[in-house]
Each structure stands twice: as C-alpha cells, then as structure tokens.
Amino acid sequence: MTTHNQFKFLPGNPSDKTDFNTAQYLIFTADKILVEFIHEKPVLFFQRLPFNASEVRVSSEYLGLVNEKACFTVNIEEDLPTFENFEWVTLRSLITTVEKELFLMLSKARQINFWAENNRFCGKCGTPTESVPSEKAKSCPKCNAIFYPNIYPAIIVAIEKEGKILLAHAKRFKENFYSVLAGFLEVGESFEDCLRREVYEEVGIQVKNINYFGSQAWAFPSSMMVGFTAEWDSGEIQVDDDEISHADWYAPDELPLTPGEYSIAGQLISWFVHKHKKEA
C-alpha cells in the first residue's frame, strides 16, 4: 500500500505508455471507501486488491496518474466484505481528515463509480455497455449510443438582509445545524432562474443583486454546486415545510452550527462573516 504524502494527481485516460505493473487502487462500495489507519492517518491506495476479484463482483475505471503511477477506482457491487485490519469509512468522514486535493480526487473517483454503476447497460436498447479507451465514456456495441459521466448542476446561495444572512434547517440535518439554501437546476432554467425559484419555493421571499461566487464539485451523488450571493428584495419567510423545517436571519456573531469551509456552503457563510467584520 502507499500513503498520500506529496500527493499529485494527473487525470486522464490510459495510453500505450501506461505502466499497469505498478498500478494502485482505490476501493469503494457505494459511498464507503476501504481504509487502513496507520498512526491515525488513513492509507487509501492499494498496490494490490485485498481480495480475489473472481470471487467478488467488482467494476473498475481508470482515473489517471497518482504520483506518476496508474490509478484505478474499484467498486464492489455487493454486500460489504470484511477485511482484517481494514475499515470501511464514508467518504464524507474524510472531508476534514485528508488534504483538499486528495479529497477532490476521491470525490472524482466516487462520481465515476456512480456513473459506471448506472450505465452498465445501454439506456436505448439494454445491451451491456463497453468502456471507450480514449475518453471517459461508455458505448453500446449494438446501437452505438454513447454515455458520458452524469453531472447534476445545482445552485447554492448566501442571501443578505440588513447585515444578516438567511440560514435554514433542512429536515435531514442534525439538530441545530443550519446552512444556506440550495437546489437543483431544472430543464430550461438558467442558474439565476433556478436560484429565484428555489428561494421562493423554500422560504417564500424574492431576491435581487445576484452575483456569482464560485463553484465546487460535490460527490453526493455527482453534483456541481454553483454558488451565488444575493440580497433580500421582498417578502417574509414562509418555509415550505417539505424540505425546510425552520429558517431565519442571523447576524455574524449569532450563527448556529454551520458547515465548515471544506464545502462551498461554509465558504459562502465565511465570506458573509468576514465581509461584515470588515464593515464593523
């Protein structure tokens, strides 16, 4: 096994020059990854599979080069096997454990697994698909349909009103955990259209002065979060009571429990706090 010291990732597709004799593997099952903890640090890359591949239903996809060695993401497509001295951990649990660059690569691996799982058969004729060597794609040998990795775009927004930020408690959140509003893009919408619709549907207010903030790939399951800032324009908070249980305006010094800066939600909230500290 190898550790992630001096981690360097170069995504790509295999070529005639790719050396598979020194390949390394990341091993997943759904949203969990196989880990060995050495001195409390997670070791994630395997130089060989710790199981007999012929006895376990698996799939694998090439990721690129990690520290100049070929790397594959492996997905076990059945109940969790147990391996002595190893532990299955959720990908989310590694957010604050490993460096940002490594977590982004693990997220990419999980998203590729998710895409491969859902495109094992052609969506047009049902024939088993095949990997396309030159790009991240699956092709149908019968009808020639091509299937590329799925990405689900979504907006996420920090809304201000009189020096306060709008935070909401979703029903799926733990007690006292709040975040900014987010929602998935619908067919035919611009990101700005989506933002206005989601905000109105979830909390019943109108917004103005929408500005782009940044973006983040998010592997749960395979989203692209596009962040914005906006200002309250009109309306009183009325939660939809479907996804949101409570929402309110919070000053920088009275925030409830919120996401860390590993996520774009946390970055938006941090932006708001720092902005108003400068103005104070």
Sequence and secondary structure as in RCSB ss.txt:
>XXXX:A:sequence
MTTHNQFKFLPGNPSDKTDFNTAQYLIFTADKILVEFIHEKPVLFFQRLPFNASEVRVSSEYLGLVNEKACFTVN
IEEDLPTFENFEWVTLRSLITTVEKELFLMLSKARQINFWAENNRFCGKCGTPTESVPSEKAKSCPKCNAIFYPN
IYPAIIVAIEKEGKILLAHAKRFKENFYSVLAGFLEVGESFEDCLRREVYEEVGIQVKNINYFGSQAWAFPSSMM
VGFTAEWDSGEIQVDDDEISHADWYAPDELPLTPGEYSIAGQLISWFVHKHKKEA
>XXXX:A:secstr
 B  TT  EEE    TT   TT EEEEEETTEEEEEEETTEEE BBSS SS TTTS EEEEEEEEETTEEEEEEE
E SS    TT EEEESGGGTTTS HHHHHHHHHHHHHHHHHHTTSB TTT  B EE TTSS EE TTT  EE   
 EEEEEEEEEETTEEEEEEETTS TTB B EEEE  TT  HHHHHHHHHHHHH  EEEEEEEEEEEEETTTTEEE
EEEEEEEEE      SSSEEEEEEE GGG  B   TTSHHHHHHHHHHHHHHHH 
